[in-house]
């Protein structure tokens, strides 16, 4: 007898193939309508907006096994090649990476789901309800955040509002690219204040602040 409260789809497939089939079936149609292009080489969807590339990547757990563990999660990222080029021109070396943000779905405070623990697991929950839940949250939460941070000033504002001063170099740089010099200077002060309350802050963070204070000039942008 079929348990209608825990419907399992494509359970005859190995975990990786099963996850991909459900993602293609439940998420890809909406993403394609929004101009995200699916990659053939991996379970990733991309679209370009001005200076930014938005990415939604589905990551499969290495612990997946048969019908016992079928775990996965989503990663939402925004990258910019323009930032990498600007950084090299401004500082003379490449940035650590060209990410604006990159977050697991679980890192979004409003992303709460009864169909996951630390990860989504097709083996434990009704697959149809689980996939519909992901699709709803992806459209209502994930993609709007990608759009929000696909803008230099708003990306910096987003990080400041969440006190993500571990990325102070990027916060400062994004404000400068947006020609928000006052906000750029203020972000350094906010970061220093935040670091003064925390133990064992990596020395690199203070070095990043020092570099940006020393090179601050009218032609910085």
C-alpha positions as CSV (number, residue, x, y, z in Angstrom):
1,X,0.0,0.0,0.0
2,X,1.4,3.4,-1.0
3,X,1.9,5.8,1.9
4,X,0.4,9.1,0.5
5,X,2.0,11.0,3.4
6,X,5.5,10.1,2.4
7,X,5.6,9.7,-1.4
8,X,9.0,8.6,-2.7
9,X,9.7,9.5,-6.4
10,X,12.3,7.8,-8.6
11,X,13.5,5.7,-5.7
12,X,14.9,3.1,-8.1
13,X,17.6,5.6,-9.1
14,X,20.9,6.1,-7.3
15,X,20.8,9.2,-5.1
16,X,22.7,11.6,-7.4
17,X,20.5,10.7,-10.4
18,X,17.4,10.9,-8.3
19,X,18.2,14.3,-7.0
20,X,19.0,15.6,-10.4
21,X,15.7,14.2,-11.9
22,X,13.6,15.9,-9.3
23,X,15.5,19.2,-9.6
24,X,15.0,19.2,-13.4
25,X,11.4,18.4,-12.9
26,X,10.4,20.8,-10.1
27,X,12.9,23.6,-10.1
28,X,14.3,24.0,-13.6
29,X,11.1,25.1,-15.4
30,X,10.6,28.1,-13.2
31,X,14.3,29.0,-13.4
32,X,14.4,28.8,-17.2
33,X,11.4,31.1,-17.3
34,X,13.5,33.6,-15.2
35,X,16.3,33.3,-17.7
36,X,18.5,31.0,-15.6
37,X,20.4,28.7,-17.9
38,X,21.0,25.1,-16.7
39,X,24.6,23.8,-17.0
40,X,25.1,20.4,-18.6
41,X,28.3,19.7,-16.6
42,X,26.8,20.2,-13.1
43,X,23.5,20.8,-11.3
44,X,23.9,24.6,-11.5
45,X,21.7,27.4,-13.0
46,X,23.1,30.8,-14.0
47,X,21.9,34.1,-15.3
48,X,23.7,37.4,-15.9
49,X,22.4,40.8,-14.6
50,X,24.6,43.8,-15.6
51,X,28.0,43.3,-13.8
52,X,26.9,40.2,-12.0
53,X,26.4,36.5,-12.5
54,X,23.8,34.9,-10.3
55,X,24.1,31.2,-9.5
56,X,22.0,28.5,-7.9
57,X,23.9,25.3,-7.3
58,X,22.5,22.1,-6.0
59,X,25.0,20.2,-3.9
60,X,24.7,16.5,-3.2
61,X,26.0,15.0,0.0
62,X,29.0,12.7,-0.2
63,X,27.3,10.5,2.5
64,X,24.4,9.6,0.2
65,X,23.7,5.9,0.0
66,X,21.0,3.9,-1.8
67,X,17.5,4.7,-0.3
68,X,19.0,5.4,3.1
69,X,20.5,8.9,2.6
70,X,19.5,11.1,-0.3
71,X,20.7,14.5,1.0
72,X,21.3,17.8,-0.8
73,X,21.1,21.5,-0.3
74,X,21.1,24.7,-2.4
75,X,23.9,27.3,-2.6
76,X,22.9,30.8,-3.8
77,X,25.8,32.9,-5.1
78,X,26.5,36.2,-7.0
79,X,29.9,36.7,-8.7
80,X,31.4,39.6,-10.6
81,X,34.3,39.5,-13.0
82,X,34.2,43.3,-12.9
83,X,35.1,43.2,-9.2
84,X,38.1,41.0,-9.9
85,X,39.4,43.3,-12.6
86,X,38.7,46.4,-10.5
87,X,40.6,44.9,-7.5
88,X,43.6,44.0,-9.6
89,X,43.7,47.5,-11.1
90,X,43.3,49.1,-7.7
91,X,45.5,47.0,-5.4
92,X,47.8,45.4,-7.9
93,X,46.8,41.8,-7.0
94,X,43.8,39.5,-7.5
95,X,41.1,39.3,-4.8
96,X,40.7,36.0,-2.9
97,X,37.7,35.4,-5.2
98,X,35.1,37.2,-7.3
99,X,32.1,36.3,-5.1
100,X,29.7,39.1,-3.9
101,X,27.9,36.6,-1.7
102,X,27.6,32.8,-1.5
103,X,25.2,31.3,1.0
104,X,23.6,27.9,1.8
105,X,19.8,28.0,1.8
106,X,20.0,27.4,5.5
107,X,22.0,30.6,6.0
108,X,18.9,32.7,5.1
109,X,17.1,33.4,8.4
110,X,13.7,33.3,6.7
111,X,14.4,30.0,5.0
112,X,12.8,27.6,7.5
113,X,11.4,24.2,6.5
114,X,9.9,21.1,8.1
115,X,11.2,19.1,5.2
116,X,14.9,19.3,6.3
117,X,17.1,18.9,9.3
118,X,20.6,20.1,8.4
119,X,20.0,19.2,4.7
120,X,17.1,18.1,2.6
121,X,16.6,14.4,2.6
122,X,14.4,12.7,0.0
123,X,14.6,9.4,2.0
124,X,12.8,10.9,5.0
125,X,10.2,13.2,3.6
126,X,7.4,13.3,1.1
127,X,9.3,14.1,-2.1
128,X,6.6,16.1,-3.8
129,X,6.0,18.3,-0.8
130,X,9.7,18.7,-0.2
131,X,10.4,19.8,-3.8
132,X,7.4,22.2,-3.8
133,X,8.7,23.7,-0.5
134,X,12.1,24.3,-2.1
135,X,10.6,25.8,-5.2
136,X,8.4,28.2,-3.2
137,X,11.3,29.4,-1.0
138,X,13.7,29.6,-3.9
139,X,11.3,32.0,-5.7
140,X,10.2,34.0,-2.6
141,X,13.5,34.2,-0.7
142,X,16.5,33.0,-2.5
143,X,16.2,34.7,-5.9
144,X,15.0,38.1,-4.4
145,X,18.2,38.1,-2.3
146,X,20.3,37.4,-5.4
147,X,18.6,40.4,-7.1
148,X,19.2,42.5,-4.0
149,X,22.9,42.0,-3.9
150,X,23.3,42.3,-7.7
151,X,24.0,46.0,-7.0
152,X,27.2,47.4,-5.5
153,X,25.7,49.6,-2.9
154,X,22.9,47.2,-1.9
155,X,25.4,44.4,-1.6
156,X,27.5,46.4,0.8
157,X,24.4,47.5,2.7
158,X,23.3,43.8,2.9
159,X,26.6,42.8,4.5
160,X,26.7,45.7,6.9
161,X,23.1,45.1,8.1
162,X,24.2,41.5,9.0
163,X,27.5,42.7,10.5
164,X,29.5,40.5,8.1
165,X,32.6,42.4,8.8
166,X,34.8,39.4,8.1
167,X,34.3,40.6,4.6
168,X,35.2,44.2,5.4
169,X,37.5,44.4,2.4
170,X,34.6,43.6,0.0
171,X,32.2,45.9,1.9
172,X,34.6,48.8,1.5
173,X,35.3,48.0,-2.1
174,X,31.7,47.7,-3.1
175,X,30.9,51.1,-1.6
176,X,33.8,52.6,-3.5
177,X,32.7,51.1,-6.8
178,X,29.2,52.5,-6.1
179,X,30.9,55.9,-5.5
180,X,29.6,55.9,-1.9
181,X,32.8,57.2,-0.3
182,X,31.3,58.3,3.0
183,X,29.8,54.9,3.5
184,X,33.1,53.2,2.5
185,X,34.9,55.2,5.2
186,X,32.2,54.5,7.8
187,X,32.3,50.7,7.1
188,X,36.0,50.7,8.2
189,X,35.0,52.3,11.5
190,X,32.1,49.9,12.0
191,X,34.4,46.9,11.3
192,X,37.0,48.2,13.8
193,X,34.3,48.6,16.5
194,X,33.0,45.2,15.8
195,X,36.4,43.6,16.0
196,X,37.2,45.3,19.3
197,X,34.5,43.2,20.9
198,X,35.7,39.9,19.5
199,X,38.6,37.8,20.5
200,X,41.1,36.2,18.1
201,X,40.2,38.3,15.0
202,X,42.5,37.2,12.2
203,X,45.3,39.7,11.7
204,X,44.4,39.8,8.0
205,X,41.2,41.7,8.8
206,X,43.2,44.5,10.4
207,X,45.7,44.5,7.5
208,X,42.8,44.9,5.0
209,X,41.5,47.9,6.9
210,X,45.0,49.4,7.1
211,X,45.6,49.0,3.4
212,X,42.3,50.7,2.6
213,X,43.0,53.6,5.0
214,X,46.5,54.2,3.5
215,X,45.5,54.2,-0.1
216,X,42.3,56.2,0.3
217,X,42.5,59.0,-2.3
218,X,40.1,61.0,-4.3
219,X,40.9,58.9,-7.4
220,X,40.3,55.6,-5.5
221,X,37.4,54.6,-7.7
